[in-house]
Amino acid sequence: NSSKPTWASVQGVESIWAGYTGVLGFLIVFRNNQAYMRFWEGATLVNQVRGEWYNAVSSLFAFCNKEDESQEAVFCFQQLLVRLASMLYC
């Protein structure tokens, strides 16, 4: 007969534990939802940037000189542009 309280004799532990796990579960779900929304926002912005770079490179190709004398220089420029754009992971 010890005077030390045991877990079974402590009143209200179940309700405290239920409240704790409820709050903890809510916080975990809330933080996961926030992380999920941030991930998709970032993925959307990355795709938007890729589209902008693609449009910029396409415009530079469209406005290249079409004269026969400068075809070699234009081809070299286009090759360089494609290589630089590919380094952006577009």
N, C-alpha and C positions, 0 to 999 in steps of 0.2 A: 504494500500500500504506500506508494510514493506520492508525494504532494505535487510532483511535476505534472503539468497538463499534457495530455496526448492529443493527437490530431482528432481522434474520435470524440474527445470530450470538449473541444473548442466549438462554441456555438457560432453559427453563421459563416463558417469557412466555405461552404458550398456556394452560398450566394455571392460572397466576395470573389471566389474563383470564377463563377459564371460571369460576373460583371467584368472581371479582368480579361477573360478570354473573348468576351463580346467586343470590348473596346479594342483589344489587340487585333482581332479579326477584321474589324472595320478599318483600322489604320492600314493593315496590310492590303486589303482590297483597294482602298483609296489610293495608296501610293502606287500600286500596280497599274491602276487605271490611269493615273497621271503619267507614269512612264510610258505606257502604251500610246497615249495621245501625243506625247512629245516625240516618240519614235516616228509615228506616222506623219506628224508635221514636218519633221526633218527629212523624211523620205520624199515627201511631196515637194519640198523646196529644192532638194537635190535634183529631182526630175525636171523641175522648172528651169533651173540653171542649165542643165544639160540641153534642154530645148532652146534656150536663148543662145548658147554657144553654137548649136547646130544651125540656127538661123543666121548667126553672124558669119559663119564659115560659108554657108550657102550663098549669102549675099556677096561675099568677096569673090567666090567662084563666078557668080553671075555677071559681075562687073569687070571681069578680066578682059584684057585687050584681045580682040579677035583677029588682028592683022597678021599676015603671014610672016612678016619680018621678025616679029617678037614672040613667035610661038615657043621657041626654046626657053626663053626667059620666063614666059608665062607658065610653061610646064614645070620649070624648076620652082617657081613661086608656089604653084598649087601643091606640089609635092611637099615642100617645106611647111606649108599651111596645114596640110593633112597630118603631118608628123607632129607638129606642135599641138594641134587640137587633140590628137590621140593621147598625148601625154597628160591632158586634162581629164582623161577617162570619160570622154564624151562618146 
